Amino acid sequence: MSSSSQCSTLLPEEVMMEILSRVPVKDLVRFRCTSKWMNHLVLDRAFVKLHLQRCSKNTNILLTIGNYESNETMYCATSLSLQSFLQHPSSTIGHSHRFNRNYNVLGVCNGLVCLQDSHYGFDGQELCVRFWNPSTRLMSEDSPRLRIPSNDFGYPFQFGFGYDDWSDTYQVVLCDNKSQKMEVSVHSLGDSCWRNVLSCNALVTLSLYGAYVCGTVNWLAVPKFDYAFQWKNVSMNELIIFSYDVKNEKCNYLSVPDVDCEVTPEVPVIEVLKGCLCLNHRQGTQLRVWTMREFGVAKSWTPLLNINYEDLNIHVLHGMPTTPVILCVSENDNVLLRGSYDTAEFIMYNKKDNKILRYEVFEDNDFYCFSYDYVHSLVLPYGN
């Protein structure tokens, strides 16, 4: 009797699917080799979607750890507590995945990671993307290449990665400012081309990669496009959030927190922490972080963190304190920061007890590190 027949004899297939939809990804991947039925189930799109709905939403992080000198980037998806990572980083980093190409992470969504690769030539730049699931270790082939002529390098372009739950498709978004218009193009997982979806007024975006939350990809921006743009001429109340709706292929403009603050030394950053859109910026000697509790609702902006640089006692470079980088927020609201992009110092801030712990994860300052909200899933990096 075949394994699949035995399964169906013991329990109805529907019951087996219900049970297995609650099993961790790591175990399901191992189960694939037990029978043809299990292998088919783990790769079945309906089961993949069911498992994503049922899987644990505990905080996981995807770490990207790079070396400035070797230009080598490692990727590590971990569900360890932040405390465990900081106390035993070598065990976590030791299981990192290394590629033979130096990819950039465009975004992470439902356990799927979008990687971007660039090739430069005399007459321009060619871009392509790949989709990768760290939990299953499956990866797509390169997308169709997108060529940007050299005479367009003066115009900024931005990337984003998001998910349309209505059509169950994952999309890479490219925003390209040309003259006074911004052209928005998308590439969907499994498609054989890039397609133009809309054109809107050009603006100055303040980050290369957009933050995905609630079916939208978001960039902090200055509404008026200016080739001679300089950050020192902008105040906080002039900023907006340019938001692209993946499902409806439309753009919206959201307000930032009502902050009484003029020009800050560094450009503010928007990111996703614990599933919410966040904005962090420096105000005087304070590091301030705001979170949008209800996406799209301006009144829901709420302070998440307000801490003095002197309390953090972070690294000083050229007589000025460097801006710490927020990596992630744990379930109990402990905040993990790195002293800056240029130091090996990590800081754990316990909001409840107002305690600060320091860690030296790397032996020197040649490493950089980024973190992304992550969930282990079976989502396939292939199209239909």
C-alpha positions as CSV (number, residue, x, y, z in Angstrom):
1,M,0.0,0.0,0.0
2,S,1.4,3.4,-0.9
3,S,2.1,6.1,1.7
4,S,-0.6,8.3,0.3
5,S,-3.1,5.4,0.6
6,Q,-2.1,4.8,4.2
7,C,-2.6,8.5,5.0
8,S,-6.1,8.5,3.5
9,T,-6.9,5.2,5.3
10,L,-5.9,6.5,8.7
11,L,-7.5,10.0,8.3
12,P,-9.5,11.8,5.6
13,E,-7.2,14.1,3.5
14,E,-9.1,17.2,4.7
15,V,-8.3,16.4,8.3
16,M,-4.7,15.7,7.5
17,M,-4.4,19.1,5.9
18,E,-6.0,20.8,8.9
19,I,-3.5,19.2,11.2
20,L,-0.5,19.7,9.0
21,S,-1.4,23.4,8.4
22,R,-0.3,24.0,12.0
23,V,3.0,22.2,11.8
24,P,6.2,24.4,11.7
25,V,7.7,24.9,8.2
26,K,11.0,23.3,9.2
27,D,9.2,20.0,10.0
28,L,7.1,20.1,6.9
29,V,10.1,20.6,4.7
30,R,11.6,17.4,6.3
31,F,8.4,15.5,5.8
32,R,8.5,16.1,2.0
33,C,10.8,13.0,1.6
34,T,8.4,10.7,3.5
35,S,5.9,10.2,0.6
36,K,4.8,11.6,-2.7
37,W,1.6,12.8,-1.1
38,M,3.5,14.8,1.5
39,N,5.8,16.3,-1.2
40,H,2.8,17.3,-3.3
41,L,1.0,18.8,-0.3
42,V,3.9,21.0,0.8
43,L,4.1,22.4,-2.7
44,D,0.4,22.8,-3.2
45,R,-0.6,26.4,-3.5
46,A,-3.9,26.0,-1.6
47,F,-2.1,24.3,1.3
48,V,0.7,26.9,1.2
49,K,-1.9,29.7,1.6
50,L,-3.8,27.8,4.4
51,H,-0.5,27.2,6.3
52,L,0.4,30.9,6.0
53,Q,-3.0,31.8,7.6
54,R,-2.5,29.3,10.4
55,C,1.2,29.6,11.1
56,S,2.7,31.2,14.2
57,K,2.9,35.0,14.0
58,N,5.6,35.1,16.7
59,T,8.3,37.7,16.0
60,N,11.0,36.5,13.7
61,I,13.8,38.5,12.0
62,L,15.7,38.2,8.8
63,L,19.2,39.4,9.4
64,T,21.5,40.5,6.6
65,I,25.1,40.7,7.7
66,G,27.7,42.1,5.3
67,N,31.4,42.7,5.3
68,Y,32.7,46.1,4.0
69,E,36.0,44.7,2.9
70,S,35.0,41.5,1.2
71,N,31.7,42.8,-0.1
72,E,30.2,39.5,1.0
73,T,26.6,39.4,2.4
74,M,25.2,36.7,4.6
75,Y,21.5,36.1,5.2
76,C,20.1,34.5,8.3
77,A,16.4,34.0,9.1
78,T,16.0,33.3,12.8
79,S,13.2,32.9,15.3
80,L,15.5,33.1,18.2
81,S,14.9,35.6,20.9
82,L,16.9,38.8,20.6
83,Q,18.7,37.9,23.8
84,S,19.8,34.6,22.4
85,F,21.1,36.1,19.2
86,L,23.1,38.7,21.1
87,Q,24.6,36.2,23.6
88,H,25.4,33.6,21.0
89,P,25.7,35.3,17.7
90,S,28.2,32.8,16.2
91,S,25.6,30.0,16.4
92,T,23.1,32.1,14.4
93,I,25.5,33.6,11.9
94,G,27.1,30.2,11.4
95,H,23.9,29.0,9.8
96,S,23.7,32.0,7.5
97,H,23.1,31.5,3.8
98,R,25.7,32.9,1.4
99,F,25.2,33.5,-2.3
100,N,27.8,33.8,-5.0
101,R,26.3,37.1,-6.1
102,N,26.0,40.2,-4.0
103,Y,22.3,40.8,-3.8
104,N,20.4,43.7,-2.2
105,V,17.2,42.9,-0.3
106,L,14.4,44.9,-1.8
107,G,11.8,43.7,0.7
108,V,10.4,40.8,2.7
109,C,6.8,39.7,2.6
110,N,5.1,36.5,4.0
111,G,8.4,34.8,4.3
112,L,9.4,35.6,0.7
113,V,12.5,37.7,0.1
114,C,13.0,39.8,-3.0
115,L,16.6,40.1,-4.0
116,Q,18.0,42.6,-6.5
117,D,21.1,42.3,-8.7
118,S,22.7,45.0,-10.8
119,H,25.1,44.9,-13.8
120,Y,26.8,48.1,-14.8
121,G,28.1,48.9,-18.3
122,F,29.4,51.9,-20.3
123,D,26.0,52.6,-21.7
124,G,23.8,52.0,-18.6
125,Q,22.7,49.7,-15.9
126,E,20.7,46.5,-16.0
127,L,18.6,45.3,-13.1
128,C,17.0,42.0,-12.3
129,V,15.3,40.5,-9.3
130,R,14.9,37.0,-7.8
131,F,12.5,35.6,-5.2
132,W,13.8,33.5,-2.4
133,N,12.3,31.6,0.5
134,P,14.9,31.1,3.3
135,S,12.8,28.6,5.1
136,T,12.4,26.2,2.2
137,R,15.7,27.4,0.5
138,L,13.9,27.6,-2.8
139,M,14.7,30.4,-5.3
140,S,13.4,31.6,-8.6
141,E,15.3,32.3,-11.7
142,D,16.2,35.9,-12.7
143,S,13.4,38.2,-13.7
144,P,13.5,39.9,-17.1
145,R,16.2,42.5,-17.0
146,L,15.3,46.1,-16.8
147,R,17.7,48.5,-18.5
148,I,18.3,52.0,-17.4
149,P,20.3,54.1,-19.9
150,S,23.2,56.0,-18.5
151,N,21.6,59.4,-19.4
152,D,18.9,58.5,-16.9
153,F,21.2,58.1,-14.0
154,G,20.6,61.6,-12.8
155,Y,16.9,60.8,-12.1
156,P,16.3,58.9,-8.8
157,F,14.5,55.6,-8.9
158,Q,13.1,53.5,-6.0
159,F,12.1,49.9,-5.4
160,G,9.5,48.2,-3.3
161,F,8.2,44.7,-2.8
162,G,4.6,43.9,-1.8
163,Y,1.7,41.4,-2.0
164,D,-1.8,41.6,-3.5
165,D,-3.9,39.3,-1.4
166,W,-6.9,39.6,-3.8
167,S,-5.0,38.1,-6.7
168,D,-2.5,36.3,-4.5
169,T,0.5,37.8,-6.4
170,Y,3.8,39.2,-5.2
171,Q,5.0,42.3,-7.0
172,V,8.2,44.3,-7.3
173,V,7.5,48.0,-7.7
174,L,9.8,50.4,-9.5
175,C,9.3,54.2,-9.3
176,D,11.3,56.2,-11.8
177,N,11.3,60.0,-11.9
178,K,11.5,61.2,-15.5
179,S,11.3,64.9,-16.1
180,Q,8.3,66.1,-14.0
181,K,6.5,62.7,-14.0
182,M,7.1,59.6,-12.0
183,E,6.6,56.3,-13.9
184,V,5.5,53.3,-11.8
185,S,6.2,49.8,-13.2
186,V,5.7,46.4,-11.7
187,H,7.0,42.9,-12.1
188,S,4.8,40.2,-10.7
189,L,6.2,36.8,-9.6
190,G,5.9,34.5,-12.6
191,D,5.5,37.2,-15.2
192,S,7.8,37.4,-18.2
193,C,7.9,41.2,-18.4
194,W,7.7,44.5,-16.5
195,R,4.6,46.5,-17.1
196,N,3.8,50.2,-16.6
197,V,0.8,50.8,-14.3
198,L,0.6,54.5,-13.7
199,S,2.1,57.9,-14.0
200,C,2.0,60.6,-11.3
201,N,3.7,63.9,-10.4
202,A,7.4,63.5,-9.7
203,L,8.6,63.9,-6.1
204,V,11.8,63.5,-4.2
205,T,11.9,60.2,-2.2
206,L,14.2,59.9,0.7
207,S,14.9,56.2,0.6
208,L,15.8,53.7,-2.1
209,Y,13.6,50.8,-0.8
210,G,9.9,51.2,0.2
211,A,8.3,49.8,3.4
212,Y,5.5,47.3,2.8
213,V,2.6,47.3,5.2
214,C,-1.2,46.6,4.8
215,G,-1.0,46.0,1.0
216,T,1.0,49.2,0.3
217,V,4.6,50.1,-0.4
218,N,5.6,53.4,1.2
219,W,8.4,55.9,0.8
220,L,9.1,59.1,2.8
221,A,9.1,62.0,0.3
222,V,9.2,65.7,-0.4
223,P,6.2,66.6,-2.6
224,K,8.0,68.9,-5.0
225,F,10.5,67.5,-7.4
226,D,13.7,69.5,-7.5
227,Y,16.9,68.5,-9.3
228,A,18.9,70.7,-6.9
229,F,17.3,69.1,-3.8
230,Q,19.2,69.5,-0.6
231,W,18.0,68.0,2.7
232,K,19.2,71.0,4.7
233,N,16.5,73.1,3.1
234,V,13.6,70.9,4.3
235,S,11.7,70.8,7.6
236,M,9.8,67.9,9.0
237,N,6.4,69.4,8.4
238,E,7.0,69.5,4.6
239,L,7.4,65.7,4.4
240,I,4.7,63.3,3.2
241,I,4.6,59.5,2.7
242,F,4.2,58.4,-0.9
243,S,2.1,55.2,-0.7
244,Y,1.5,52.8,-3.6
245,D,-1.5,50.5,-3.3
246,V,-0.4,47.1,-4.7
247,K,-4.0,45.8,-5.3
248,N,-5.6,48.8,-6.9
249,E,-2.4,50.1,-8.6
250,K,-3.0,53.6,-7.3
251,C,-0.9,56.1,-5.3
252,N,-1.9,58.0,-2.1
253,Y,-0.2,60.5,0.0
254,L,-0.2,60.1,3.8
255,S,0.8,62.6,6.5
256,V,3.8,62.2,8.9
257,P,3.5,62.8,12.6
258,D,2.8,66.3,13.7
259,V,6.3,67.0,14.9
260,D,7.5,70.5,16.0
261,C,10.9,70.1,14.5
262,E,13.0,71.9,11.9
263,V,15.8,70.4,9.9
264,T,17.4,67.4,11.5
265,P,21.0,66.4,10.9
266,E,20.1,63.1,9.3
267,V,17.2,62.2,6.9
268,P,14.3,60.5,8.8
269,V,13.6,56.9,8.1
270,I,10.3,55.0,7.7
271,E,10.3,51.3,8.2
272,V,8.0,48.5,9.5
273,L,8.3,47.4,13.1
274,K,5.9,44.8,14.5
275,G,3.7,45.1,11.5
276,C,3.2,48.9,11.8
277,L,4.6,51.7,9.7
278,C,7.1,53.6,11.8
279,L,9.1,56.9,11.4
280,N,12.3,57.5,13.3
281,H,14.2,60.8,13.4
282,R,16.7,62.7,15.4
283,Q,15.4,65.8,17.3
284,G,18.2,67.6,19.1
285,T,19.7,65.0,21.4
286,Q,16.7,62.8,21.2
287,L,16.0,59.7,19.1
288,R,12.3,59.7,18.5
289,V,10.3,56.8,16.9
290,W,6.6,57.1,16.0
291,T,4.3,54.2,15.0
292,M,1.1,54.4,12.9
293,R,-1.1,52.1,14.9
294,E,-3.9,52.2,12.3
295,F,-2.5,52.4,8.8
296,G,-3.6,55.5,6.8
297,V,-5.1,57.2,9.9
298,A,-3.1,60.3,10.7
299,K,-4.4,60.5,14.3
300,S,-3.1,57.1,15.0
301,W,0.6,58.2,15.0
302,T,1.8,57.2,18.5
303,P,5.2,57.7,20.1
304,L,7.1,54.4,20.4
305,L,10.5,55.5,21.6
306,N,12.0,58.7,22.9
307,I,15.4,58.3,24.3
308,N,18.4,60.7,24.8
309,Y,21.6,60.1,23.0
310,E,23.5,60.7,26.2
311,D,21.6,57.8,27.9
312,L,22.6,55.5,25.0
313,N,26.2,56.7,25.3
314,I,26.7,55.7,21.7
315,H,29.9,56.0,19.6
316,V,31.0,59.5,18.7
317,L,32.4,60.2,15.2
318,H,34.1,63.4,14.3
319,G,32.8,65.1,17.5
320,M,29.2,64.2,16.7
321,P,27.1,61.2,18.0
322,T,26.3,58.8,15.3
323,T,22.6,58.0,14.6
324,P,21.7,54.6,16.0
325,V,19.9,52.1,13.7
326,I,16.8,50.4,14.9
327,L,16.9,46.7,13.9
328,C,13.8,45.3,15.5
329,V,11.3,45.4,18.3
330,S,10.5,42.3,20.3
331,E,7.1,41.2,21.5
332,N,7.7,42.8,25.0
333,D,8.7,46.0,23.2
334,N,12.4,45.7,23.9
335,V,14.2,47.6,21.2
336,L,17.4,46.3,19.5
337,L,19.6,49.1,18.0
338,R,23.0,49.2,16.4
339,G,25.2,52.2,17.4
340,S,25.3,53.2,13.8
341,Y,25.9,51.6,10.4
342,D,29.7,52.1,11.0
343,T,30.1,50.5,14.5
344,A,29.9,47.0,15.8
345,E,28.1,48.0,19.0
346,F,24.6,46.7,19.6
347,I,22.3,48.1,22.2
348,M,19.2,46.5,23.8
349,Y,16.9,49.0,25.3
350,N,14.3,47.7,27.8
351,K,11.5,50.2,27.7
352,K,9.7,48.8,30.7
353,D,12.6,49.0,33.1
354,N,14.4,51.8,31.3
355,K,17.6,49.6,31.1
356,I,20.3,49.6,28.5
357,L,22.5,46.6,27.7
358,R,25.4,46.7,25.3
359,Y,26.8,43.9,23.2
360,E,29.8,43.5,20.8
361,V,28.4,41.0,18.3
362,F,31.3,41.4,15.8
363,E,35.0,41.6,16.6
364,D,35.6,44.7,14.5
365,N,33.7,47.5,12.7
366,D,34.0,46.0,9.2
367,F,30.5,44.6,9.4
368,Y,27.1,46.1,8.7
369,C,23.7,44.6,9.6
370,F,20.1,45.1,8.7
371,S,16.9,43.5,10.0
372,Y,13.5,42.8,8.5
373,D,10.2,41.5,10.0
374,Y,10.0,37.9,9.0
375,V,7.6,34.9,9.2
376,H,8.5,31.3,8.3
377,S,6.3,30.2,5.4
378,L,6.0,27.7,2.5
379,V,5.3,30.5,0.0
380,L,6.7,29.4,-3.4
381,P,9.1,31.7,-5.2
382,Y,7.6,30.6,-8.5
383,G,4.6,31.9,-10.6
384,N,1.5,29.9,-11.4
